[in-house]
Amino acid sequence: MSAPKGIAETLAGQVGEPGWPVWVMERDGVVAGCTTVLTECLSWAFTEAECAEPSLFLASTWTLPAEGARLGHVIARWALDHAARTGRLHVRRGAFHERLARYYCQVQGWTLLREVQRRDRTGYIMSRPAQRQPDLPVRG
């Protein structure tokens, strides 16, 4: 799924910004994807109990289109591994597009927790248990 014009530039501008933890994936020396990894859940999307559990929240994930590379899946697996290695119980994420949420759940194994209304849009709120990924093909 390609990013609408301007999103890549916005995300690139966040890299190195204090308080905004953007992780970057390089492939052959080129930025091939990125995601923002927050250590606090969004209170409008998660219950008080869910927010109290140690977790990561993926926001603003973007990848270059790459036939068959599944770069977004690699980023998600990295997050699951990173969360497990740092003592967190879950990785959480949201999407504002039903097709994307369905892909995350049906192909990548996320569980849809709920749908929420946010700024006149439907947000799809998902979670996965943190889990080591010993065969992960990336460092970091």
Backbone bond lengths (Angstrom), bond angles and torsions (degrees), N, CA, C in turn:
res aa  C-N    CA-C-N  psi(-1)  N-CA   C-N-CA  omega(-1)  CA-C   N-CA-C  phi
1 M - - - 1.441 - - 1.523 107.42 -
2 S 1.294 119.63 121.75 1.451 121.44 -178.39 1.522 110.35 -86.57
3 A 1.328 114.20 154.14 1.457 119.97 -178.21 1.518 110.31 -84.46
4 P 1.336 117.13 141.14 1.465 119.36 174.80 1.516 109.96 -61.19
5 K 1.307 116.17 151.82 1.454 121.49 -178.70 1.522 109.88 -52.88
6 G 1.321 115.98 131.51 1.449 121.56 177.89 1.517 114.05 102.37
7 I 1.329 118.93 -28.03 1.461 120.30 -178.51 1.523 110.42 -67.03
8 A 1.316 117.91 -44.15 1.463 120.19 179.81 1.528 110.45 -60.01
9 E 1.314 116.51 -41.74 1.459 120.24 179.61 1.526 110.93 -66.05
10 T 1.322 117.19 -39.65 1.465 121.30 178.13 1.516 110.41 -62.88
11 L 1.330 116.57 -46.91 1.460 119.87 179.57 1.519 111.11 -64.43
12 A 1.319 117.39 -41.58 1.470 120.44 178.54 1.517 110.63 -60.41
13 G 1.310 117.29 -36.05 1.460 121.04 178.95 1.516 112.99 -68.11
14 Q 1.329 117.42 -19.97 1.456 121.14 179.67 1.519 112.63 -82.52
15 V 1.340 116.94 -19.24 1.454 120.66 -178.62 1.527 108.68 -61.34
16 G 1.301 116.61 127.72 1.455 121.70 178.62 1.524 113.93 84.19
17 E 1.318 117.44 -3.66 1.453 120.47 178.86 1.531 108.66 -76.27
18 P 1.337 117.63 123.46 1.473 119.56 -179.08 1.532 110.79 -56.51
19 G 1.316 115.74 137.97 1.451 120.37 178.41 1.515 114.86 81.83
20 W 1.312 117.64 -0.56 1.467 120.29 179.65 1.528 107.76 -128.15
21 P 1.336 117.83 88.86 1.468 122.84 -171.33 1.527 113.94 -77.04
22 V 1.302 117.01 90.25 1.463 122.59 178.89 1.525 108.64 -94.75
23 W 1.313 115.42 127.05 1.460 121.84 176.37 1.525 107.34 -103.25
24 V 1.317 115.94 137.09 1.459 121.82 -174.33 1.522 109.80 -117.00
25 M 1.335 115.70 137.66 1.455 122.16 174.42 1.528 107.94 -106.78
26 E 1.333 115.43 126.98 1.466 120.50 175.89 1.516 109.20 -107.98
27 R 1.316 114.32 146.90 1.460 121.10 176.67 1.515 106.81 -138.69
28 D 1.313 116.36 116.16 1.462 121.81 -177.61 1.526 111.32 55.49
29 G 1.334 116.18 40.60 1.458 121.12 176.91 1.515 115.83 77.29
30 V 1.328 117.47 7.74 1.465 122.27 -179.15 1.530 108.41 -118.32
31 V 1.332 117.66 138.92 1.460 120.25 174.84 1.524 107.38 -65.09
32 A 1.324 114.95 117.44 1.462 120.60 -176.62 1.521 112.09 -107.94
33 G 1.330 116.42 -10.79 1.450 119.78 179.68 1.511 111.09 -179.02
34 C 1.311 115.59 164.85 1.459 120.49 176.19 1.520 108.93 -158.59
35 T 1.309 114.53 161.52 1.452 121.42 175.34 1.515 108.62 -151.68
36 T 1.308 116.35 150.96 1.453 121.63 173.99 1.519 106.58 -96.03
37 V 1.334 116.79 130.07 1.453 121.94 -176.62 1.525 108.49 -116.79
38 L 1.312 115.93 106.94 1.460 121.70 -179.56 1.525 110.10 -97.88
39 T 1.318 116.50 147.22 1.464 120.61 178.92 1.521 111.79 -98.09
40 E 1.318 117.09 0.30 1.462 121.23 175.91 1.524 108.99 -122.41
41 C 1.315 114.76 137.82 1.462 119.75 177.24 1.521 109.83 -76.67
42 L 1.293 115.81 156.19 1.453 121.95 177.19 1.525 108.96 -79.63
43 S 1.328 116.57 122.38 1.466 120.21 -174.78 1.526 112.74 -64.53
44 W 1.327 117.71 -24.16 1.462 119.63 178.98 1.529 112.45 -79.06
45 A 1.348 116.74 -12.00 1.458 120.25 -175.87 1.524 113.64 -110.77
46 F 1.316 116.75 -22.42 1.461 120.58 -173.89 1.519 110.39 -125.69
47 T 1.326 115.52 153.53 1.456 120.65 178.48 1.523 109.57 -71.75
48 E 1.303 115.63 165.28 1.466 120.73 177.74 1.528 110.32 -59.07
49 A 1.327 116.94 -42.17 1.467 121.20 178.68 1.531 111.19 -63.39
50 E 1.340 117.41 -42.35 1.469 120.64 178.44 1.527 110.59 -64.18
51 C 1.318 116.84 -40.68 1.472 120.37 179.72 1.527 111.52 -65.26
52 A 1.330 117.51 -27.37 1.462 121.19 -179.54 1.530 112.33 -76.76
53 E 1.325 118.02 -19.16 1.466 121.24 -179.88 1.525 110.04 -79.02
54 P 1.339 117.21 138.19 1.467 118.78 177.86 1.533 110.84 -64.79
55 S 1.320 115.76 119.05 1.464 120.02 -176.48 1.517 110.12 -153.01
56 L 1.313 114.47 169.54 1.460 122.56 171.26 1.519 107.52 -113.84
57 F 1.316 116.26 152.29 1.453 121.53 175.94 1.515 108.28 -125.19
58 L 1.329 116.50 121.25 1.466 121.78 177.32 1.520 109.46 -87.80
59 A 1.307 115.63 129.32 1.463 121.14 178.30 1.524 107.97 -134.14
60 S 1.297 115.77 149.25 1.473 121.44 171.85 1.524 113.59 56.50
61 T 1.312 117.51 44.24 1.464 119.66 176.33 1.528 109.42 -75.73
62 W 1.325 115.47 134.89 1.461 122.28 -179.63 1.518 108.38 -141.62
63 T 1.344 117.00 140.55 1.463 121.32 174.23 1.519 109.95 -138.28
64 L 1.322 114.36 153.93 1.463 120.11 170.86 1.525 107.91 -70.31
65 P 1.308 117.37 144.55 1.466 118.16 172.30 1.529 108.91 -64.49
66 A 1.307 117.14 129.39 1.462 121.79 179.45 1.527 107.52 -146.66
67 E 1.277 116.57 106.40 1.460 123.02 -175.24 1.527 111.98 -48.03
68 G 1.325 116.03 115.50 1.450 122.09 174.79 1.522 115.93 75.85
69 A 1.337 119.19 -2.33 1.460 120.72 -175.31 1.523 113.13 -79.37
70 R 1.337 117.72 -25.35 1.463 122.25 179.81 1.527 111.60 50.78
71 L 1.318 116.42 49.58 1.461 121.41 -176.56 1.527 112.35 -62.65
72 G 1.320 117.96 -36.46 1.459 120.36 176.52 1.522 111.65 -62.82
73 H 1.316 115.99 -37.11 1.465 120.75 177.30 1.527 110.06 -65.87
74 V 1.323 117.33 -38.93 1.465 121.20 177.46 1.529 110.08 -63.24
75 I 1.330 117.10 -42.72 1.465 120.53 177.70 1.530 110.23 -61.32
76 A 1.326 117.39 -44.17 1.465 120.95 179.55 1.528 110.96 -62.49
77 R 1.318 117.08 -42.63 1.476 120.56 178.47 1.521 110.58 -65.57
78 W 1.331 117.18 -38.75 1.459 119.93 176.13 1.526 109.70 -59.66
79 A 1.337 117.24 -43.87 1.464 121.25 -179.22 1.528 111.04 -63.35
80 L 1.320 117.70 -40.72 1.466 121.09 177.40 1.524 110.62 -61.39
81 D 1.323 116.55 -43.11 1.461 122.06 179.37 1.527 110.69 -67.59
82 H 1.331 117.16 -47.11 1.460 122.26 179.88 1.532 110.30 -59.50
83 A 1.316 117.18 -43.53 1.462 121.20 178.59 1.526 110.55 -61.28
84 A 1.321 117.32 -46.21 1.466 120.59 -179.72 1.526 110.99 -63.40
85 R 1.340 116.88 -42.56 1.467 120.26 -179.34 1.518 112.86 -67.95
86 T 1.328 117.87 -22.12 1.466 121.04 -177.99 1.534 112.30 -106.15
87 G 1.322 117.72 17.45 1.452 122.33 172.43 1.520 116.19 78.42
88 R 1.311 116.74 18.65 1.464 119.09 177.81 1.526 109.87 -92.72
89 L 1.321 115.56 155.34 1.461 120.49 -176.13 1.522 113.45 -94.03
90 H 1.346 117.02 -27.43 1.458 120.76 -172.74 1.523 110.87 -141.58
91 V 1.335 113.78 159.26 1.464 122.13 164.18 1.517 105.07 -119.33
92 R 1.305 115.20 130.92 1.459 120.36 -177.62 1.523 108.73 -119.60
93 R 1.301 115.76 156.53 1.462 120.17 177.11 1.516 109.14 -158.71
94 G 1.302 115.53 164.68 1.452 121.34 176.72 1.514 109.40 -136.03
95 A 1.298 115.56 162.66 1.460 122.08 176.56 1.518 108.07 -147.47
96 F 1.315 116.11 149.39 1.461 120.46 177.46 1.517 112.22 -106.57
97 H 1.322 116.76 10.86 1.461 121.22 178.40 1.528 108.43 -123.76
98 E 1.319 116.57 123.69 1.461 120.96 -177.31 1.530 112.29 -58.20
99 R 1.333 117.00 -42.46 1.477 119.78 -179.92 1.516 111.59 -60.96
100 L 1.328 116.63 -40.81 1.463 120.55 179.54 1.529 110.14 -66.81
101 A 1.309 117.36 -44.08 1.469 120.89 177.92 1.530 110.48 -60.93
102 R 1.322 116.82 -42.26 1.471 120.53 178.55 1.533 110.46 -62.24
103 Y 1.345 117.13 -41.67 1.468 121.24 176.79 1.531 110.07 -60.75
104 Y 1.338 116.71 -48.74 1.462 119.86 179.88 1.533 110.81 -55.84
105 C 1.314 117.16 -43.16 1.461 120.86 -177.27 1.530 112.62 -75.58
106 Q 1.315 117.86 -46.62 1.458 120.93 -174.37 1.526 113.41 -78.84
107 V 1.326 117.74 -33.69 1.464 120.43 -175.70 1.526 112.15 -101.61
108 Q 1.338 117.10 -42.35 1.462 119.73 -175.02 1.525 114.05 -95.25
109 G 1.321 118.57 -7.66 1.454 120.57 174.06 1.518 116.91 88.36
110 W 1.330 118.04 15.97 1.461 121.09 176.95 1.528 109.01 -75.46
111 T 1.325 115.80 155.86 1.458 122.41 175.85 1.521 108.41 -108.84
112 L 1.321 115.87 126.86 1.459 120.53 176.45 1.527 107.78 -75.11
113 L 1.336 116.24 118.30 1.461 120.83 178.60 1.519 111.62 -84.21
114 R 1.352 115.00 -42.80 1.468 118.98 -177.13 1.518 109.54 -171.45
115 E 1.320 113.40 165.79 1.461 121.59 169.77 1.522 106.53 -109.74
116 V 1.329 116.74 137.69 1.466 121.72 179.46 1.522 109.05 -130.37
117 Q 1.306 115.67 153.15 1.459 120.59 174.46 1.524 108.32 -94.93
118 R 1.320 115.95 128.83 1.461 122.02 -178.71 1.522 108.06 -142.96
119 R 1.311 116.18 115.79 1.469 121.91 178.25 1.528 111.44 51.65
120 D 1.313 115.54 49.81 1.468 123.05 177.56 1.526 113.55 63.63
121 R 1.321 117.15 23.92 1.460 121.45 176.86 1.519 108.71 -131.16
122 T 1.315 116.60 155.90 1.460 121.09 175.05 1.519 108.53 -91.45
123 G 1.329 114.85 125.41 1.463 120.79 175.11 1.519 109.28 -103.56
124 Y 1.311 115.95 136.34 1.459 122.77 179.59 1.527 106.59 -106.02
125 I 1.334 116.88 114.54 1.451 123.12 -172.07 1.525 109.14 -104.29
126 M 1.342 115.60 124.44 1.460 121.37 -171.37 1.525 111.90 -128.82
127 S 1.327 115.31 164.75 1.453 121.23 179.95 1.523 110.25 -151.99
128 R 1.324 114.64 154.63 1.469 122.31 170.22 1.514 107.84 -142.71
129 P 1.322 118.10 146.89 1.467 119.47 174.48 1.532 109.51 -67.47
130 A 1.336 115.96 141.21 1.467 120.06 174.28 1.524 108.08 -62.19
131 Q 1.324 116.15 142.42 1.467 119.40 -176.70 1.514 109.32 -157.90
132 R 1.319 116.07 133.11 1.467 120.37 176.03 1.524 109.18 -60.72
133 Q 1.334 115.05 145.12 1.460 123.26 -179.58 1.535 107.41 -124.67
134 P 1.339 117.81 77.54 1.469 120.38 -171.71 1.527 114.35 -61.63
135 D 1.322 118.85 -23.19 1.464 121.28 -179.18 1.522 112.47 -98.02
136 L 1.316 116.96 14.41 1.460 121.80 -177.78 1.534 110.50 -61.11
137 P 1.326 118.36 128.11 1.462 121.33 -174.99 1.530 114.56 -86.26
138 V 1.335 118.01 22.23 1.467 120.09 179.66 1.515 110.03 -131.00
139 R 1.338 115.33 160.37 1.454 121.63 176.26 1.506 109.02 -103.01
140 G 1.334 116.13 163.07 1.448 118.83 171.18 1.449 113.16 127.67
